[in-house]
Amino acid sequence: MNWNQSIRQTHRWLSVVFTVAIIVNGVAVTQKKYTNSLGLVAVLPLALQFFTGLYLFVLPYVSRWRSKQGTH
């Protein structure tokens, strides 16, 4: 598995973890057992997802830029 596929797979799994964390937060709110530390559980996967998503967003532009650099 190459680097890009690893980042893409990590991004997918982080989205699953984030979704589960949001569901847990929702259940905690409905049961009135919500705490600030529980709210932060969703922040870590979201932050990691931001960086992997940013990498995946920029990837096509960098590839296009590199291919243009090689033709000169």
ChimeraX attribute file (.defattr): number of C-alpha atoms within 10 A of each C-alpha:
attribute: neighborCount
match mode: 1-to-1
recipient: residues
	/A:1	5
	/A:2	6
	/A:3	8
	/A:4	12
	/A:5	10
	/A:6	11
	/A:7	17
	/A:8	15
	/A:9	13
	/A:10	16
	/A:11	22
	/A:12	15
	/A:13	14
	/A:14	20
	/A:15	16
	/A:16	13
	/A:17	17
	/A:18	21
	/A:19	15
	/A:20	13
	/A:21	21
	/A:22	17
	/A:23	13
	/A:24	16
	/A:25	20
	/A:26	14
	/A:27	13
	/A:28	15
	/A:29	13
	/A:30	9
	/A:31	9
	/A:32	9
	/A:33	10
	/A:34	15
	/A:35	11
	/A:36	7
	/A:37	8
	/A:38	15
	/A:39	16
	/A:40	13
	/A:41	16
	/A:42	19
	/A:43	14
	/A:44	14
	/A:45	19
	/A:46	19
	/A:47	13
	/A:48	16
	/A:49	20
	/A:50	14
	/A:51	13
	/A:52	18
	/A:53	17
	/A:54	11
	/A:55	16
	/A:56	15
	/A:57	11
	/A:58	10
	/A:59	13
	/A:60	11
	/A:61	11
	/A:62	12
	/A:63	11
	/A:64	10
	/A:65	11
	/A:66	11
	/A:67	11
	/A:68	10
	/A:69	9
	/A:70	7
	/A:71	6
	/A:72	5
